[in-house]
Amino acid sequence: GAVVSQHPSRVICKSGTSVKIECRSLDFQATTMFWYRQFPKKSLMLMATSNEGSKATYEQGVEKDKFLINHASLTLSTLTVTSAHPEDSSFYICSASVQKGTEAFFGQGTRLTVV
Amino acid sequence: GESVGLHLPTLSVQEGDNSIINCAYSNSASDYFIWYKQESGKGPQFIIDIRSNMDKRQGQRVTVLLNKTVKHLSLQIAATQPGDSAVYFCAENGNFNKFYFGSGTKLNVKP
């Protein structure tokens, strides 16, 4: 089956630093990748959608300068949380799909803690 | 974005009983829906999907029903097992291939 690998699974960083999270589709080419944020006992909130080779589309209320997304290849997308603050602490999850109307496969998630 | 919501935040069932989890969506243009299962600290896991040209789809022990008239989805789990305990989300594939998630239902299976 299709596998999406997300790295790291956990990261702790200091306030003011930047953190990069990687999302890789291991056995398929993902034309579209999605980044979600999830607070405890809450649903997944779509942050942005990225297509390979083009700029990400951010959801309303998500700061594009804060959450930098790069989708440089059909198998890799990265999310960089810049100048992280404690309120950025959350569970970040990526997913990838081959085309519209097909399953989105999810990574294992990244637990970010900003201290 | 689209609004996808659930009626029951928590559902407790006895092992062996059937479970029904409901979901409402708001974008009538959505044409593809997925139910996901999420265990604590993990990413969502695909359960079953359905396209808007269908009203029912069956998998192994699971059935998804789609009512486009009232924009409602349900997930039925037959003979619920302790391993089914998790949070279940419906996701709506709407405009621009985006997937929006509902608020989730926590399923507790009592032995």
Interface residues (C-beta under 8 A of the other chain):
Chain A: V4 Q6 T32 F34 Y36 K42 S43 L44 M45 L46 T49 T57 E59 Q60 F91 I93 S95 S97 Q99 K100 G101 T102 E103 A104 F105 F106 G107 Q108 G109 R111
Chain B: G1 D31 Y32 I34 Y36 G41 K42 G43 P44 Q45 F46 D49 R51 F89 A91 N93 F96 N97 K98 F99 Y100 F101 G102 S103 G104
